[in-house]
Amino acid sequence: MGATQGQEVMKLFVTGAGGQLGHELVSAIRASGNEAIATTHAQLDITDEEAVKVAIGSAQPDVVIHAAAWTAVDACEGDATKAMNVNGTASKYVADAAHAVGARVVYISTDYVFDGTKPTPYNEDDVPNPQCVYGASKLAGERAMGADDAIVRISWVCGFYGANMVKTILKLGATMPELKFVDDQIGNPTFADDAARAIVEIATRGLGGIWHVTNQGVVSWYEFAREVLLTAGMDAQKVKPISTRDLQPPRPAQRPANSVLHDGRLGQAGIAVLPDFRQPLARLVRRLLAETGE
């Protein structure tokens, strides 16, 4: 929903605006006719409580979309103190500063808050049970939010900006004779531009509570890698399945075997569910290949 004629323009403050989702959030806010105040990590260290107070206090936003996070899952496993500080404690700084000026928060969270053992998709009201430091730190961030704030969980995020699996798969597909991807972790690939539009609608409509925002379509990482190569016109046969336990070297952080998030609340609120992931994948691959001249 945008600021149509007669509606007041809303002011939305974005943390982590330099990241792959943050870039798209700023674009989506502006496309909706509202004002985006974009802060990157270089401009605002969210672990500096006073700096957060000053930045949000001077901006006087209507909503803070808190997308800044330390998302290096395996690195988080090796530095739990930093992970909890950035993703947990700093999220409370953001929430407190927002509430002090009467703003609501939309906090961007993750499928990693779940343990991945459920045999069916996770609903918004399922009980979190993170199995790694990253997931625990993001859950701490969720719990720092207030009753009127929104928590938006996303999964397997890909986009034009920053590092992500689509770029990795395209690079490996162009240079390696064989690619190995796990076939025992499933989820919904989520594309940053699609997710950003839904998040901005949640923000501008003043909706609170927990939301799952992912593209449609469930695949394993093995199946997703094949889809990426097929979309790019490359040989998908070079992708081979491997089980998580056979990865060498093993990953430090445990990943959920089931990361599928059911987005039931979107439909209930009249927000269009995100399209099948193959649509934005085709759009992204075209854009990335055009950029590289392939």
Salt bridges, closest charged atoms under 4 A:
ASP74 OD1 - ARG255 NH1 2.62
ASP96 OD2 - LYS92 NZ 2.87
ASP126 OD2 - LYS118 NZ 2.59
GLU142 OE2 - ARG153 NE 2.84
ASP149 OD2 - HIS99 NE2 2.72
ASP193 OD2 - ARG283 NH2 2.97
ASP194 OD1 - ARG197 NH2 2.55
ASP194 OD1 - ARG283 NH2 3.15
GLU201 OE2 - ARG205 NH1 3.25
GLU227 OE2 - ARG278 NE 3.19
ASP276 OD1 - ARG278 NH1 2.93
